[in-house]
Amino acid sequence: MTKSGTTESFEVCFLPAGLHAVVPGGTPLRDAARLLGVEIESLCGGRASCGKCLVRVLESEAGEDGLHSQAAHVSELSDAERRARAAGRLGDQERFSCQACVEGELVIYVPEASRVGRPIVRKRAGERECALAPAIRKYFVEIELATVGESRGDWDRLQEELCVRFGLDRNLAVDPLALRTLAEALRGGRGRLTVTVWQGREAIRFEPGFSERVLGLAVDLGTTTLGALLCDLQSGQVVAQASAHNPQIRWGEDIMNRIASAKPPGQLAAMQQAVAEAIGELARDATLAIDAKPDDVVEVVVVANTVMHHILLGLDVHSLGVVPFSPTLSRSLDVKARDLGIPILPSANVHLLPIEAGFVGADNVAAMLAAAPHVSEELTLLIDIGTNGELVLGNRDRLLSASCPTGPALEGANIRFGMRAARGAIEKIRVDPATHEVRFRTIGVPRWSDRQPPEEIGARGLCGSAVLEAVAELVRAGLIDSTGRLYSELPCRRLRQGTDGMWEFVIAWAEQTVIGEDITLTQADVRAIQLAKAALYAGSRLLLERFGAEQPDRVVLAGAFGSVIDLERALAIGLFPDCGLDNVTAVGNAAGDGARMALLNVTSRQEAELLARRVEYLELSTARGFNDAFVAATQLPHAEDRFPSTETRWSPKAAAG
């Protein structure tokens, strides 16, 4: 124990990492762990609602760690912890690290299930072609060095040469920070230098001699993940890619938690800085891969949902969480990288695409650019599945959009054994309809579980695609009825009541996991999937009714989740309207591809502006008929609508036959 002023500090050791820190009394365990780089899952932003940040307080009497650790050295149970303990979700030695605070020396064990695994972020570049007309051009110039009697400054002479030789506007401006480097570049190149110009109206970089490479970064800033495509602006090629989890996850998994977390003084600035630095890290990783530097990135295009867009700009997000969900800014914006704190070329331009409405952002506009429903005669339903589901329905005549409150269940959050996509996460599940035996596959391992010794499998939890597949498989096996109830008329060794009395189905036995307990799908997990899929389907149904159509001609699934789910199983539980499986496609990260298109072609930016203003936004929370449509869609697959493409293979009767 040490003292700093009037505040006592205590030593805390985190196992199994074996890392020590001395922290002030009253520090939450989660914050103490973060100081050491020990990341603990926290999907709810510290509100004790997700139960993912569980740790164990170990009792020790000055043992190997030299610490006297006991339960009394932590703050009293919070109300949320008392409720969790009464429900059997929190053991005697267990605490939620977001709630428990340091009040003495401690040895804390972080279970495998609570550790943040290395993320697997699926935000890769697509193959959509795009005409090349970037906002950036380079000009190679040779001018005489100043001589005695020359009254004009270096920039004045260079500006005249650029205007006369290349036909640039005589009002060509220069970035003030870039101007500071001109003299050195001019002398270093002995009058020969390369000038980078943005939009033909501002010089933003000076390099001595001849420099040909021009790099730009297209960024898809999601609530959970970030993806970046590093592009050669002369060839249009994607030369490197990088991805990561959004560091704002520590403030909550979904956008409503982010809005709430941004309210306390200083929090919005901290959240803005975290994401700006994360974009800089993506630029560093991507440029390192091609032997370049972050300063070589001369333009960035960012697409994001409205909340992420506002946080990046440091704009107040409170109004986005209350009716009428009004954004501060909806049109596109150009801003300097230095003004956002993004560590690339300070004079680089950052272009943010326009947003549509409070919960339909620039990422949806970018997805429209890439999927191009507005240029087709076919009626296309574009579904971007993420923490917040976004829908676009339309063709060349009309476009409608909506935002669906799917919640984070489809990404593995708010699921008993749910986790983000990382190694050890179960991603594929198959259930034998006759024996009810299970085989599964984890991320990064191509073999199914029945082809591996149990002790080598190392399952850690369920990612979103696995939860969806599990529900579809159990419906076909007759273990989930149309209302979503887990049950069995015949004995089933995997179906049981948990310690809290809730029914659950065992996906992986303890010996197949690294967390030392069975991984199950609970009744609450099924309900979470029902609510998420009902929101998407009900939103789709209302858009179709507004359009005056019964079904779309085609369904396009976008987003990281949409690129990995099994389309047939998703349709079998009623995730989207049935227009025939042959007419359903997954296009991957359409938002990222749209950002790339805007980076490579300024006309695409103008097109995005027109799309954002042209699309008709439907606010589902106040739309007549949404509640009825939502309730009907909670059934599996639906209370009324039919799904002929899957009903012959995916009903319990079909499985029995």
N, C-alpha and C positions, 0 to 999 in steps of 0.2 A: 504494500500500500504506500502511496505517495500523496503529498498534498501540493496543490497549486492554488495559492491564495486561500480561499475558504472552501474550495472544492476538492474533495478526496478523489484520488485516482486509483484504479485497481488493475491488476494484471489479469488478462484473460487468455486462455489457450484454446485454440480451435483444432479439434481432431476430425479426420485422420491426417490433416495437412501438417499438424504439429507447429502451427504458427502462433506466435505470442504478440500481444499488444497491450500497452498500458493506456487505459481510456478513463475519462472522467466518470464518476458515479452518475447514474441516470441515463447513460448511453444505451439505446436499444441494441440488443445483441446483433441484429441484422446490420446496423450501422458499424458496429465494432468489427464485424466480419469483413465488411466492405473495405475498411481501412487497410486490411491485410490482403486484399484481392481475393478473398473467399466469397464468391457470389452464391447467395442463397435465393432459391426461387421465391418470387413475391409477385403473384399475378394480380393482386387486388390493390397494390400500391400502399400496403401497410394498414389496411382496414380490417384485417383478421377475418376476411370472408372467404378466402380461397383455401386456407389450411395447408398451403404448400411450403410454408417457411418453418416447418416443425424442426426443432432441435432437442437434444437431450442434455440435461444438466447432470454431470457425473459427480458422484461423491468421492472425495479423496482427502487424505490427511497428509499433506506435504509429501506426495508420492514422487514419481519420476519427474513430474513437471515442476516439483517444488512448490505447488500451490495447494492451499487449503480450500477445497471447493465443496460447497454444499448448497442445497436447494434454498436455504435462507438467504443466500447471497444474491438472489434475484428478486426483483420487485414482486408484489403480490399479484395473484391472478387477475387479469382484466375480466370484465363481464363476458366478453366474447370467448375467452379461454374457459371460464366456468361453464358456459353453455356447451362448448366443445367437449369438455371433460364429462359432463353429465350425459352427453350423447354417445360417449365411448370413443370419441375421435381424438382424444388427447390423453396419453398415459400419465401415470403418476410422476415420472421424471421428465416428461415432455413439456415444452413450452413453444409458443409461437414467437419466433425471433423478432417479429415486428412489434410485439407487445411487451415482452420481458426485457427489463432494463438491469444493467449491471449495478449491484450494490455491495460487491465484495469480490474476492478472488474466485475465479471460475475456471473449470475445464468443461468445455462444451463440445459435444459430438454432433457433427452434421451428418445425418443419414444420407445414403446414396440418393434416395428419392427427393431429397431437398436440395441437392446440389445442382447448379446450372451446368448442364452438359455443353460441350462444344457444339454450336448450332450448325444445323444443316439447312441453309437458306436456299430455296429453289427459286432464284430470280435470274434466269439465264436469258441471253439474247435470242430473239426469234430470227426468222429469215425473211422478214418483210422487206421488200425493196423500197427504196426511197430516192427520188431525184435529189441531186446534190446542189444545194444553193445555201451554204452556211452564212451566218452573220459575220464570220471572221475571214479576213484575207490578209495575206502577207505580201509585202512589197520590198523588193531589193533595190536599194538606192545607192548611188555614188555621188557625193558632193565634195567640193573642194573644202579643205580645212580653212578655218578663218585666217586671214592675213592682216597685217598692219593696215589700218585705215578702213577695215570692214566694219560698218556700223550695225549691221543686222546680227541678231543672235542666232545661235545654232538652230533653234526651233523655227525661227522665221524663214531661214534659208531652206530648211528641210521641208517645211510646209509648202513653200512655193514649188519646190521640185516635185513633190507628190501631186500637187494640183495640176501643174503643167504637163508632167510626163504621163500620169495615169488618169487624169481627168477627174480627180476627186474635188469635192466641194471646197471652195476657197475659204469657207468658214470651218474647215476641218479643225476640230478641237484636240486637245491633248490632256490625258489624265495627269493630274498634279503629281502623283507619286511616280508615275512612269517618267515624267519630265525630269525628275531628279537623277535618272540613270542615263539620260541622253548624252551628256558630255563624255562620260566614261566610255559608252558604247561607240560613240563617234571617233574618239581618239584611239580606242582599242582596235577598231577596224580600219583605221587610217582613212576615214571618209567613206568607207564602205560599210553599210549596215542594213539590217532587215527590220522593217517596221510592221508591227501587227496592228491592223485597223479593224475596229468593230463597227458594223453597219455603214461603212463608208464615211463615218462622220467623227470618229474619235480614235486617235492613236493611243494604244494601251500598253505597248511593249516595244523596247528597242534592244536589238541584239547585234553585237559586232559581227561584221562579215556576213556571209550568206547562211541563212537558216531556213530549212524547207519544212520541217515537221510542224504540224499544227494539231494540237490535241484539245478535245472537248469532252465533257463528262455528262452523261445522261443519268439522272438519279431518280429512282422510284422510292420515295420516302413513305413507308408504310407505318402503321401503328405498331406492328410487331417487328418487322424486318426492314432493312434497307438493301437496295441493289443498285449497283453502279456499272455503267457500260462506258469504257474509255474508247473514244472514237478518233480515228484519223480524219480530220475535217477536209483533207484534200482527196482522199480515196473513198471516204465514207465507210471504211471497214471498222468493225469492232476489234480493237487490238488487245484489249485486256478486260477482264471483268472482276468485280469484287462484291462481296455481300457480307452482311453482319446483322445481328439483332439490334433493334433500336434501343439505345441505352436508356431511353425514357421508360422502359419497362419497369424500372425500379419505382416509378411513380404510379404504376397501375397498368393492367393489361389492356383495358379498353379505353375508348375515347372519353367516356363519361368520367372514369376515374382520373384521366389526365386533366380534364376540365376542373374537377374538384381539387386536384393536387396543385393546380396553378394559382389558386386563390391566395394562399398565405404570402406575405411580403417576401420578395426575393426568389420565390420558387419558379415563377415564369422565366426569369432571367437564367436561373440554373438549368432549367429544361431546354431553353433555347441554346445555351452554350454547349450542353451535352450533345445535342443533335448536330450543331454546326461542326463541332470537333469530330463527330462520327463521320460526317461527310468528308472532312479532311483526311481522316484515316483511310477511307475507301480510296480517295485520290492517291494517297501515298502508296497503298498496297498495289493499286492498278498500275501506277507509273513505274514502280519498282520492278514490276514484271517485264517491262520493256526497256529497262535501263534509262528511264527518264525521271524527272523530278516533279513534285506537286506544282512548282512554279511554272511548269510547262503547260499546265491546264489553263487555257485562256478564256473558256466559257463553260458554264454549267447550266443545264436545264433541269429543273426540279418539278416533279409532279407529286402531289400528296392529297390526302383527304383534307377537308376544310380545317379540322382542328390541328393536324400536323403542319399544314400550310401556315396557319396563324401563329403557332408556336415558333416556327422557324423565323418568322418575321418579328417575333416579340410582341405580337398583337394580343390584346386581351381576348380571352376565349369564353368569358362568362356568358356572353349573349348567345353563344352557340349551344348552351345547355338549357336554355329556357325558351318557351314560345315567344316569338315566332322563329327562333333559331337563326337570327340575322347575322350574317358575316360583316366584318368591318370593310373588307375589300373583296370584290368578285372578279374584276378584270385582271388581265395579265400584268405583270410588273417586272421591270428590269432594275436590278440593284447591284452595287459593287460587292464583291466577295468580302472585302475588308469590313464593310458595314454590317455584315452578318457574322463576322468572326470565323469565316471558313478559311482554314490555312492553306490556300493555294496562291496563285498570283494575285496580289492585293487589288490590282486594277482590273482583274477579270470580271466579266459580266455574269450575273446569275439571273436567268430568266425563269420566272414562275408562271406556268400556264394558268388560264382563268379557271375559276370554280363555278359550279352551277348554282349551288344552294348550300344551306347550313350543313347538311350531311351528305352532299354529293359534290366531291371536290375535283381538283385538277387531274387526279389519277383516273377518274371516270371519263373525263374529256380526252385524256391521252389514250385510254382503251378504245374509245370511239374512233379516234384517228387511226389506230392500228387495225381494228376489226372492220371499220368502214361500213357500218350498216346503212349509212346515209347515202351511199352511192349504189345501192342494190335495190332491185325491185322486190326481192324476197323479204318477207317480214321476219326480222331477226330479233331474237331475245338474247341479249348479252348479259351474262351474270358474272360479276366480279366478286368472288367469294373470299372474304377475309374476316377480320375481326368485326367489320361492318359490311354487310352485303349490299352491293350496288347493282341496280338493274337499269338496262336501257332496252326499250322495245321500239322498233321502227324500221323504216325503209327510206327511200329517197323522197317520199312525200311528207313524212311526218316522223318526229322523234319524241318519245316519252321517257322519263326517267323517274326513279324512286330509290330511296334508301331503306334498307331493311335492318331492324335491330336483331341480327342473328346472335349477338353475343359471341364470346370467345370459345364456345364449346366445340365448334368445328375445327378449331386449331389446338384442341386438347386441354383448354383451360376449363375450370369449373367441373372437371371430371375427376372422380375419386383417384384414379391412377393416371390421370392425363398428364402429358408433358409436351413440350415443344419438340419439333423434329430435331433429333440428335441421335448419335449412335447409342444403340440399346433400346430405342423406342420401337415398339411393335408397330408396323405400318400395314401389314397384310394379315388377314385372318380368314380361315376356312373352317366351317363346322360341318361335320358329317351329319346329314339329316336323320340317319337311322341310329347311329351310336351316340351322337352328340359329342364325339371326341373332337378335339381342336388341334389344328396345326397353324403355326404363324411364322411370320418372317420379320426380322428386325432390320432397321436401317443400316446399310453398310455390309450386310451379310446376305449373300444370294441364296443360301440354303434354307429350306424350311425346317422348322423346329423338330419335326419327326425324323429328320436326317442328321441330327446332331445329338451327342450325349447331353443330357440335361444340364450338367455342370458347366458346359461350354457355351450355353446359349446367352446368358447374361442379359436377360430382358430387364428394362428399367421402368417401363410404363407404356402408356398408349398414346400415340399421336392422333390427331383428328381423323385422318383417313381410316385408321384402324377402328376407331369407335363407330364410324359410319358403317364400315363393312360388317362389324360385329352385330349391329342392329339388324342389317339386312339378312345376314346369315341366320340369326336366331329367329327371325320372322319365318324364314323358309323352313327352318327346323321345327317350327311349331312351339317354340319356347317363349315367343313374344306374340301376344295377340294383337288385333287391329287397334286396340286402345293403347297399346304400348306396355301392357302388364306382363311382367315376367312370371311365367307359370309353367307347370308340366303335369299332365294327367298321369304320366308314368314316372317311375323312379329315375332320377338323373343325378349322378354323383357330383356333377359340376354346379348344379343349381341348389342353392342353400340360403339360409337366413344368416346375415352377418351379425356382428356383436351388437349393432344398433337395431336389430330386428328387421332390417330392410333386406329384401331379396336381392341376390347377386349371383352372377354366373362367372365361374372361374375360367379365365382365359389362359393363364400360365400358373403352374404350380410353383411353390416357393423355391424348389430345387432348380427351376429353370430361370430364376431371376438373380439379380445381384442385390436386391433390397431385402432379401430374407423373409419375404411374405408372398402369399398368393396375389397375383394381379387379377382383379375382377372387374366386371362390368356390372354396375349397380342399377337398381331401379331409378335412382335419381339421375344417373348418367343417361339412361334411355329417355327420360323426360326432357333433359337438356337438349338432346338431339332432336326430339320431336318439336320442341319450341323453336329451335334454330331453323329446321327445314320448313316448318309451318310459316315462319315469317317470310322466307324466300318464296315459297309457293303462293302464299296469299298475295304478296306484292306482285308477282308475275300475273296472277289471275286478275287483279284489279287493273293492271296496265292493259291487259288484253281486252277487258270489258271497255275501258276508256277508248281504246283504239277501234273497237267494234269488230274484234276478231275472236274466234273460238280457240285457235291454236296458232303458234308461230310456225313458220316454214322451216326454221332451223333454230337450234339453241347453241350458243357459243359460251363455253365456260372459260373464264380468265382468272388470273391470280395464281399464286403458288399452290393453294389448296386445290383449285380447279384443275391444275395440271397433274395431280397425283392420285385423285380419287378414281375409283372404279366406276365408270359411267353407268354400266348396267345396274350395279348395286345401288348407286345413287338414285337412279330412276325407279328402282324397285320399291324404295321407301317413300317416293313422292317428293324428291328434292326440287324437281322442275317439271313443267308440263311435258306430256308425251307427244312428240312429233315424229317418232320413229328413231331408233338408235342410230341409223345410218345418217341422220340429219343432226346429230349431236357431236360437236367437236370440242376439244380442249386446246386452247391456243397459248397456254403458258402465261408469261408475264406481259400481257398486252399493254399495261400501263407503262412499263419500262420501254417497250418497243415504240409506243407513242412518244415518249420523251426523246428517244433517239431520233425519231423522225423530225421532231421540232428542233433538235440540235443541228441536224444536217440540212434543214431546209426552212428558211424563214417564212415561206409561203404556208407551211404547215402550222406555223404560229398564228397566222391570220385565219387559217381554216379553223383552228381550235377556238379562237375568239368567236367566230361565227357560230360554231356548234354549241358553245356554252350559252349563247344568247338565243339560239333557235330551239333548243330542246325544251319541252314542256315538263316542268317538275311537278310530281304528284306527292304531296305530303301525306304519307300513309297514316300517321297518327291521328289525323283529323278526317281522313277520307271515309265517306259513307260506305258501309259494307265491309270494311277491313276486318272488324272484330269477328263477324260471322264467317268470313273467308278463312280467317286465322284458325278459328275453332275447328272448322271442317278439315283443315289441312293438318291438324295435329294427329289425325288418324293415320294409320299405316296401311296402305300408302295415302288414302284419302277417304273421307266419309261418303263422297258422292262421285267424284271424277274417276274415270277408268284409266288404266295403264296397260293397254293391250300388248305393248311390246315386251312386257315382263311378266304379266300375270300368269301366263301358261307355264313359266319356269320357276317363278319365285313365290308362289303361294304354298302354304303347308300341304295342300292337297296334291299339288304337282310334285312336291318333293316325296310324298308318301307313295305316289304312283310310280 
